[in-house]
């Protein structure tokens, strides 16, 4: 788990050093959140969708994904799906329950009642307002004369000219002060400006009212939907907008083991926005040598969301639950922060120790994890450098399947049993420490799917035998003074043969076969060319087995499959998905061949490992 945290810490550091704002909060996503490109494409505005079938699908599927990516954080330590605390519902409630209606009524009354200080019954300027304008003009004239006189100084040469210039400046300043006094006394300056401030404040309120009403109208229009068009409230404009189709906005990185250790220590020491429950999960991941991954920071823009009207001094909120205090991220506030940027990764490769073999990860009873991500049951080899690595399962159907959920629980139980066995050898002090760790992890079980990558791998590494020096067999020691006994007391010269006791002859019980080696061959339906790296997803229909593997360069892969009934899905870019079924009835090897039909389609999956949220300022501002 610690290397998953290290990858997140690396990406957090990159983002914060490049484009972070003062109110940005980077939060780890401890649960498995994976999105296929088809799901994210549905969030685009429908004007950008040319496929009518996708438009129809968006009405059904779009809302679920939109609710996930609009989940408002309720903890400063992590971000995760929270459908009961979505930005849609919170924003709607704020628009409905603020003071817009009262402000509109009060503003109308202010505008209807014209100022009697500025205008008389005939709508002409009052004598006070006329005097204000007159003496303000006189005062402004004196200021202009002072300004013009200051410009003359650079052209003076003699001391006499400079002395005369200074005398004139003193005279002009005196006239300016006199004009200001007359403006203040004879021009009713304080009275008129107080009235003007009141009117200007009404104008500011008018501007705020227009902005708030516009925000409400946009949101209400975005919520409208019909049979053909889905509500645009679920639209999200991604930046970069084409990150799903090409490599725009994507970068690659490789983190070596030493840096992974340092990043994990940094995350653990800083303890910022990472739950202690995650940091306390410290598996032995010594078989991992490096991690390679591609990453992207994808910004989320919502046309229907506008926080600016809430920042006005005219905004009022009388509800018991405050909107934000500008600091605390918790469920005690209505909108403490909102998600603004996804931290996505793809093409994850966990580089392994060269001694790891394929059997190490093909355990049909347990799963292998990298953080919350489930890895394929296959060791891949980079042909250029012979490095061995693991890849993550990207098929969303498999990830959400009942079979994987069953094996995930089974893996957690097995890991807990291993920990329990180890704890029996510890001292009482160590037992108390481990118990505390176990309690912490259990408290966080609802937030994270954990698995021990070592639990399925470490015991299968080749063992180095410990050398043992041979020593000669020593004769039994003889007493220095042997005891002499009478002749004949030695007993019979030949041993007495005891009467044999009949024992039952064990009858071997035949063990049921574990399964059969099944060879899968994948090729092109037209030209019979082998298909390399075809993703093969196998799920038991009458058991809880799952297998996620890929075909090799000649389109073939073999796997030990237990007896049972199975469904199989084959998919790869540029080919139509193929779904079929097969059975394993005994230990006889099976050869299965599949032909794929070409089709213009792309399969891409993105893992969400973190979310950048924007902390809201104090609202209301006063």
C-alpha positions in Angstrom: 0.0 0.0 0.0 2.8 2.4 0.8 4.0 2.5 -2.9 0.5 3.5 -4.0 0.7 6.3 -1.5 4.1 7.2 -2.9 2.8 7.5 -6.4 0.0 9.8 -5.2 2.5 11.9 -3.2 4.6 12.3 -6.3 1.7 13.5 -8.4 0.5 15.8 -5.6 4.0 17.4 -5.5 4.0 17.9 -9.3 0.6 19.5 -9.3 1.3 21.8 -6.3 4.6 23.0 -7.9 3.0 23.8 -11.3 -0.5 25.2 -11.1 -1.9 25.2 -7.6 -3.9 28.0 -6.2 -4.1 29.2 -2.6 -7.3 27.4 -1.8 -6.4 24.1 -3.6 -6.6 20.9 -1.5 -5.0 17.7 -2.8 -6.9 14.6 -1.5 -6.1 11.0 -2.0 -8.9 8.7 -3.3 -8.5 5.5 -1.2 -11.2 3.5 -3.0 -11.0 1.9 -6.4 -12.4 4.4 -8.9 -11.9 3.5 -12.5 -13.7 5.1 -15.5 -13.8 3.9 -19.1 -13.6 6.5 -21.9 -17.2 5.7 -22.9 -18.4 6.7 -19.4 -16.5 10.0 -19.4 -17.5 10.8 -22.9 -21.1 10.8 -21.8 -20.4 13.8 -19.5 -19.6 16.0 -22.5 -22.3 18.4 -23.6 -24.6 16.6 -26.0 -23.7 19.1 -28.7 -20.3 17.4 -28.8 -21.7 13.9 -29.1 -22.3 12.9 -32.8 -23.3 9.4 -32.0 -27.1 9.2 -31.5 -26.7 5.9 -29.7 -24.4 7.5 -27.2 -26.9 10.3 -26.7 -29.5 7.7 -25.8 -27.2 5.9 -23.4 -26.2 9.2 -21.7 -29.8 9.6 -20.4 -29.4 6.3 -18.6 -25.8 6.2 -17.5 -24.7 9.9 -17.4 -26.3 10.8 -14.1 -24.4 8.1 -12.1 -21.0 9.2 -13.2 -21.9 12.9 -12.8 -22.9 12.3 -9.2 -19.6 10.6 -8.5 -17.5 13.5 -9.9 -19.6 16.1 -8.1 -19.3 14.6 -4.7 -18.4 17.2 -2.1 -15.6 16.2 0.3 -16.6 15.8 4.0 -13.1 15.1 5.3 -9.8 17.0 4.9 -8.0 13.6 4.6 -9.5 12.0 1.5 -12.0 12.4 -1.3 -14.4 9.6 -2.2 -17.9 9.0 -3.7 -20.6 10.6 -1.6 -23.9 10.6 -3.5 -25.7 12.0 -0.4 -23.6 15.1 -0.5 -23.5 16.2 -4.2 -22.8 19.6 -5.5 -26.1 19.5 -7.4 -28.3 19.3 -4.3 -26.2 21.6 -2.2 -26.1 24.4 -4.9 -29.8 24.0 -5.5 -30.5 24.4 -1.8 -28.4 27.5 -1.5 -30.2 29.1 -4.5 -33.6 28.3 -3.0 -32.9 29.4 0.6 -30.9 32.6 0.3 -32.3 36.1 0.6 -32.9 36.8 -3.1 -36.7 37.3 -2.8 -36.5 39.7 0.2 -33.7 41.6 -1.4 -35.6 42.0 -4.6 -38.6 43.4 -2.8 -36.6 45.8 -0.7 -34.6 47.0 -3.7 -37.9 47.7 -5.6 -39.0 49.9 -2.7 -35.8 51.8 -2.7 -35.9 52.5 -6.4 -39.5 53.6 -6.2 -38.8 56.2 -3.5 -36.6 58.9 -5.1 -34.2 60.9 -3.0 -35.7 64.1 -1.5 -32.2 65.3 -0.7 -31.1 65.5 -4.3 -34.4 66.2 -6.1 -37.4 68.4 -5.3 -41.1 67.7 -6.2 -40.5 68.9 -9.8 -37.6 66.4 -10.2 -35.1 69.3 -10.3 -32.0 69.6 -8.2 -32.5 70.9 -4.7 -30.6 74.0 -3.6 -28.3 71.8 -1.5 -27.4 69.7 -4.5 -26.9 72.8 -6.7 -24.5 74.2 -4.1 -22.7 70.9 -3.9 -22.1 70.9 -7.6 -21.0 74.5 -7.6 -18.4 74.3 -4.8 -17.2 70.9 -5.9 -16.4 72.5 -9.3 -14.5 75.4 -7.6 -12.5 73.0 -5.6 -11.6 70.9 -8.6 -10.4 74.1 -10.4 -8.0 74.9 -7.6 -6.6 71.3 -7.7 -6.0 71.7 -11.5 -4.2 75.0 -10.9 -1.9 73.4 -8.4 -1.2 70.5 -10.8 -0.4 72.9 -13.7 1.9 74.9 -11.4 3.9 71.8 -10.4 4.7 71.1 -14.0 6.6 74.4 -14.3 9.3 73.5 -11.9 11.5 71.6 -14.4 11.8 74.7 -16.6 13.2 76.9 -13.9 16.9 77.9 -14.0 17.7 80.6 -11.4 17.2 80.6 -7.6 14.9 83.7 -7.9 12.6 81.9 -10.3 12.4 78.9 -8.0 11.7 81.1 -5.0 8.9 82.9 -6.8 7.6 79.5 -7.9 7.5 78.3 -4.3 5.6 81.4 -3.1 3.0 80.9 -5.8 2.7 77.2 -4.8 2.0 78.2 -1.2 -0.7 80.6 -2.4 -2.4 78.0 -4.6 -2.5 75.5 -1.8 -4.1 78.0 0.5 -6.8 78.7 -2.2 -7.3 74.9 -2.5 -7.9 74.5 1.3 -10.3 77.5 1.3 -12.2 76.0 -1.7 -12.5 72.7 0.2 -13.8 74.4 3.3 -16.4 76.3 1.3 -17.5 73.0 -0.5 -17.8 71.3 2.9 -19.8 74.1 4.6 -21.7 76.0 1.8 -21.9 73.0 -0.6 -23.5 70.5 2.0 -20.7 68.1 1.1 -21.3 65.5 3.9 -25.1 65.5 3.5 -25.0 65.0 -0.3 -22.3 62.3 -0.3 -24.1 60.3 2.4 -27.1 60.2 0.2 -25.0 59.3 -2.9 -23.4 56.4 -0.9 -26.9 55.1 -0.1 -27.9 55.2 -3.7 -24.7 53.6 -4.9 -25.2 50.8 -2.4 -28.6 50.2 -3.9 -26.9 50.0 -7.3 -24.5 47.4 -6.0 -27.4 45.5 -4.6 -29.0 45.7 -7.9 -25.9 44.3 -9.6 -25.8 41.5 -7.0 -29.4 40.7 -7.5 -28.9 40.4 -11.3 -26.0 38.1 -10.8 -27.8 35.9 -8.3 -30.9 35.7 -10.4 -28.9 34.8 -13.4 -27.2 32.0 -11.5 -30.5 30.6 -10.5 -32.0 30.8 -14.0 -29.0 29.0 -15.5 -29.2 26.3 -12.9 -33.0 25.8 -13.4 -32.6 25.7 -17.2 -29.7 23.1 -16.8 -32.0 20.9 -14.7 -34.7 20.7 -17.4 -34.7 17.4 -19.4 -36.9 15.6 -21.8 -37.0 12.3 -23.7 -34.4 13.3 -26.2 -32.1 15.6 -24.3 -30.6 14.9 -20.9 -30.3 17.6 -18.3 -27.2 19.7 -19.0 -26.7 19.9 -15.2 -24.8 16.6 -15.6 -22.5 18.1 -18.3 -18.8 18.5 -17.4 -16.4 20.3 -19.7 -13.0 18.6 -19.4 -9.8 20.5 -19.8 -8.0 19.2 -21.8 -11.2 18.3 -23.6 -9.5 15.5 -25.7 -7.6 13.6 -23.0 -9.7 10.5 -23.7 -9.0 10.4 -27.4 -5.3 11.1 -27.6 -2.2 11.8 -25.5 -3.1 15.5 -24.9 -2.3 16.4 -21.3 -0.7 13.0 -20.5 2.8 12.6 -19.1 4.8 9.5 -18.2 7.1 8.8 -15.3 9.1 6.0 -13.7 9.7 6.0 -9.9 12.5 3.8 -8.7 12.4 2.0 -5.4 14.6 4.4 -3.5 12.4 7.3 -4.5 9.2 5.4 -3.7 10.6 4.8 -0.2 11.4 8.5 0.2 8.0 9.6 -1.1 6.2 7.3 1.3 8.3 8.7 4.2 7.4 12.2 3.1 3.7 11.5 3.0 3.9 9.8 6.4 5.9 12.6 8.0 3.8 15.4 6.6 0.6 13.6 7.3 -1.3 16.2 5.2 -4.7 15.1 3.6 -3.9 11.4 3.9 -5.7 9.3 6.5 -3.6 7.7 9.2 -5.5 4.5 8.5 -3.9 4.3 5.0 -0.4 5.4 6.2 -0.5 2.6 8.9 -1.0 -0.1 6.2 2.7 -1.0 5.8 3.0 -4.3 3.7 6.4 -5.7 2.8 6.6 -4.7 -0.9 10.3 -5.7 -1.2 9.6 -7.5 -4.5 8.7 -4.1 -6.2 11.6 -2.5 -7.9 9.9 0.5 -9.6 6.6 1.8 -10.8 5.9 3.2 -14.3 2.7 5.1 -15.0 1.1 7.8 -17.2 -0.7 10.7 -15.5 -2.9 13.7 -16.3 -4.5 16.5 -14.3 -8.0 16.9 -15.8 -9.9 20.0 -14.8 -13.7 20.0 -14.3 -15.7 23.0 -15.5 -19.4 23.3 -14.8 -21.4 25.9 -16.7 -24.2 25.8 -14.2 -22.1 26.5 -11.1 -21.2 30.1 -10.1 -19.8 30.7 -6.6 -19.3 34.5 -7.1 -22.7 35.6 -6.0 -22.1 33.9 -2.6 -19.0 36.1 -2.1 -21.0 39.4 -2.1 -21.6 41.3 1.1 -25.3 41.3 0.1 -25.5 37.5 0.3 -27.3 36.4 3.4 -27.7 32.9 4.8 -30.1 32.3 7.8 -30.0 28.5 7.8 -28.6 26.7 10.9 -26.0 24.8 8.9 -23.4 27.3 7.8 -22.0 27.2 4.2 -18.3 27.5 5.0 -15.9 28.9 7.6 -13.1 29.1 5.1 -11.0 26.5 6.9 -12.8 23.3 8.1 -13.6 20.5 5.7 -16.3 18.5 7.4 -20.0 17.5 7.2 -20.7 20.3 9.7 -20.7 22.8 6.8 -22.9 22.8 3.7 -20.2 23.5 1.0 -16.7 23.5 2.5 -15.1 22.7 -0.8 -15.9 21.2 -4.2 -14.0 18.9 -6.7 -12.2 20.8 -9.5 -9.4 18.6 -10.9 -9.0 14.9 -11.3 -5.7 13.1 -10.8 -5.9 10.3 -13.3 -3.4 7.5 -14.2 -3.3 4.9 -16.8 -1.0 2.1 -18.2 0.3 1.3 -14.7 3.2 -1.1 -14.6 4.6 -2.5 -11.3 8.2 -3.6 -12.0 9.0 -6.8 -10.1 12.1 -8.6 -8.9 13.5 -10.8 -11.6 13.0 -13.9 -9.5 9.2 -13.6 -9.6 7.5 -16.3 -11.7 4.1 -16.4 -13.2 2.8 -18.9 -10.7 3.4 -16.3 -8.0 0.4 -14.2 -9.1 -1.9 -16.8 -10.6 -3.4 -17.9 -7.3 -7.0 -18.7 -8.0 -8.0 -18.2 -4.4 -6.7 -14.7 -3.8 -6.1 -11.3 -5.5 -3.0 -9.2 -5.9 -3.3 -5.5 -5.2 -1.4 -2.3 -5.7 -3.2 0.0 -3.3 -6.9 -0.4 -4.1 -6.2 -1.5 -7.7 -6.5 -5.2 -8.5 -3.7 -6.6 -10.7 -4.0 -9.1 -13.5 -3.0 -12.8 -12.7 -0.1 -12.8 -15.1 3.5 -11.7 -15.0 4.4 -9.7 -18.1 7.9 -9.4 -19.6 9.3 -6.4 -21.4 11.1 -8.0 -24.4 13.5 -5.1 -24.7 15.0 -5.3 -21.2 13.5 -8.5 -19.8 11.9 -6.7 -16.9 9.0 -8.4 -15.3 5.9 -6.4 -14.3 2.3 -6.5 -13.3 -0.6 -4.7 -15.0 -3.9 -3.5 -13.4 -7.3 -4.9 -14.3 -9.1 -2.3 -16.4 -12.3 -4.1 -17.3 -15.0 -2.3 -15.3 -17.4 -5.2 -15.6 -14.8 -7.5 -13.9 -14.0 -4.9 -11.2 -17.7 -4.5 -10.3 -18.5 -8.2 -10.6 -19.7 -10.4 -7.7 -16.9 -12.8 -8.3 -14.2 -10.2 -7.7 -16.0 -8.9 -4.6 -16.1 -12.4 -3.2 -12.4 -12.9 -3.8 -11.6 -9.5 -2.4 -13.3 -10.5 0.9 -11.5 -13.8 0.8 -8.1 -12.2 0.3 -8.7 -9.8 3.2 -9.7 -12.7 5.5 -6.6 -14.7 4.5 -4.4 -11.7 5.1 -6.0 -11.2 8.5 -5.3 -14.8 9.4 -1.7 -14.5 8.4 -1.3 -11.4 10.7 -3.0 -13.3 13.5 -0.5 -16.2 13.2 2.4 -13.8 13.2 1.1 -12.0 16.2 1.2 -15.1 18.4 5.0 -15.0 18.2 5.2 -11.4 19.4 5.5 -10.1 22.9 2.6 -8.7 24.8 3.8 -5.2 24.0 3.9 -5.9 20.3 0.5 -7.6 20.4 -1.0 -4.4 21.8 0.6 -2.3 19.0 -0.6 -4.7 16.3 -4.1 -4.8 17.8 -4.2 -1.0 17.6 -3.2 -1.2 13.9 -5.8 -3.8 13.2 -8.5 -1.6 14.9 -7.5 1.4 12.8 -7.7 -0.6 9.6 -11.0 -2.1 10.5 -12.4 1.4 11.2 -11.4 2.4 7.7 -12.6 -0.8 6.0 -15.5 1.0 4.4 -13.3 3.4 2.7 -10.6 1.2 1.1 -10.2 -2.2 -0.5 -6.8 -3.4 0.7 -4.8 -6.5 -0.4 -1.4 -7.7 0.4 0.6 -7.9 -2.8 3.2 -9.8 -0.9 0.8 -12.3 0.5 0.5 -14.1 -2.9 4.1 -13.6 -4.1 6.8 -13.6 -1.4 6.5 -17.3 -0.5 7.1 -18.4 -4.0 10.4 -16.7 -4.5 13.3 -19.2 -4.9 14.8 -20.0 -1.6 18.5 -19.9 -1.0 19.5 -23.0 1.0 21.5 -22.4 4.1 24.8 -24.4 3.9 25.2 -27.1 6.5 28.6 -28.6 7.2 28.7 -32.4 7.3 30.2 -34.0 10.5 31.2 -37.7 11.0 29.0 -39.9 13.0 30.5 -40.4 16.5 30.3 -43.8 18.3 28.2 -44.1 21.4 30.2 -43.3 24.4 31.3 -46.4 26.4 31.7 -46.4 30.2 35.3 -46.4 31.5 34.5 -49.2 33.9 32.0 -51.6 32.3 29.5 -53.2 34.6 30.0 -57.0 34.8 26.9 -59.2 35.0 26.6 -63.0 35.5 26.7 -65.2 32.4 23.3 -65.8 31.0 21.8 -62.6 32.3 22.1 -61.2 28.7 18.9 -62.9 27.8 18.3 -64.8 24.6 20.8 -64.7 21.8 18.0 -64.0 19.3 15.3 -61.5 19.7 11.9 -62.6 20.4 9.5 -62.0 17.5 6.3 -60.4 18.9 2.9 -61.6 17.7 2.0 -59.3 14.8 -1.1 -57.0 15.3 -3.2 -56.8 12.2 -3.4 -53.2 10.8 -5.9 -52.0 8.2 -4.5 -51.5 4.7 -5.1 -47.8 3.7 -7.1 -47.5 0.5 -6.1 -44.4 -1.5 -9.0 -42.0 -2.0 -8.8 -40.4 -5.5 -8.6 -36.6 -5.3 -10.8 -34.6 -7.6 -8.8 -32.8 -10.4 -7.9 -29.2 -9.6 -8.7 -28.1 -13.1 -7.4 -28.1 -16.6 -4.8 -26.2 -18.5 -6.8 -24.2 -21.0 -5.0 -22.6 -24.0 -6.7 -19.6 -25.5 -5.8 -18.6 -29.0 -7.0 -15.2 -30.4 -6.7 -14.2 -34.1 -8.1 -11.9 -36.7 -11.3 -13.2 -38.3 -10.3 -12.1 -41.8 -6.5 -12.8 -42.2 -6.0 -15.2 -39.2 -3.2 -13.1 -37.9 -2.5 -13.6 -34.2 -3.8 -10.7 -31.9 -1.2 -9.5 -29.4 -2.2 -8.1 -26.0 -5.9 -9.0 -26.3 -7.5 -8.6 -22.9 -9.2 -11.8 -21.8 -11.7 -11.6 -18.9 -13.0 -14.9 -17.5 -15.7 -15.2 -14.8 -17.1 -18.3 -13.2 -20.9 -18.6 -13.7 -21.3 -21.4 -11.1 -18.3 -20.4 -8.9 -16.5 -17.3 -7.8 -13.4 -17.5 -10.0 -12.1 -14.7 -12.1 -9.1 -14.5 -14.4 -7.7 -11.4 -16.1 -5.0 -12.3 -18.6 -3.7 -11.2 -22.0 -2.6 -13.0 -25.2 1.1 -13.0 -26.1 2.8 -12.0 -29.3 1.6 -15.2 -31.1 -2.0 -14.7 -29.8 -1.8 -17.5 -27.2 -2.0 -17.7 -23.5 -2.5 -20.7 -21.2 -4.1 -20.7 -17.8 -5.0 -23.3 -15.2 -8.8 -23.1 -14.9 -10.7 -25.0 -12.1 -13.6 -27.2 -13.0 -16.8 -25.2 -13.6 -18.8 -23.1 -16.0 -17.3 -19.8 -17.3 -18.1 -16.8 -19.4 -15.3 -15.2 -21.4 -15.0 -11.7 -22.8 -12.3 -10.7 -25.3 -11.6 -7.1 -26.2 -8.9 -5.0 -27.8 -8.8 -1.8 -29.7 -10.0 -1.9 -33.3 -12.0 -5.1 -32.7 -15.6 -5.8 -31.6 -16.0 -7.3 -28.2 -16.6 -11.1 -28.2 -18.6 -12.8 -25.4 -18.9 -16.5 -25.2 -19.0 -19.4 -22.7 -17.0 -22.5 -22.0 -16.9 -25.4 -19.5 -14.1 -27.3 -17.7 -15.3 -30.7 -16.8 -12.1 -32.6 -16.0 -8.3 -32.3 -16.0 -8.0 -32.9 -19.8 -6.3 -29.9 -21.4 -8.5 -27.7 -23.6 -7.7 -25.7 -26.6 -10.0 -22.8 -27.4 -9.7 -20.5 -30.4 -11.5 -17.2 -30.9 -11.8 -15.1 -34.1 -12.3 -11.3 -33.6 -14.1 -9.1 -36.1 -12.6 -5.7 -36.8 -14.5 -2.6 -35.6 -13.6 1.0 -35.0 -13.6 1.1 -31.2 -11.1 2.1 -28.5 -10.9 0.7 -25.0 -9.3 3.0 -22.5 -9.6 3.1 -18.7 -8.5 5.7 -16.2 -7.9 5.3 -12.5 -8.8 8.2 -10.2 -6.2 8.2 -7.4 -6.7 11.7 -6.2 -8.9 14.8 -6.5 -7.9 18.5 -6.2 -10.7 20.3 -4.4 -11.1 24.1 -4.0 -11.7 25.2 -0.5 -14.5 27.7 -0.3 -13.9 31.0 1.6 -15.9 32.1 4.5 -19.6 32.4 3.5 -21.3 34.6 4.3 -18.3 36.9 4.2 -19.3 39.0 7.3 
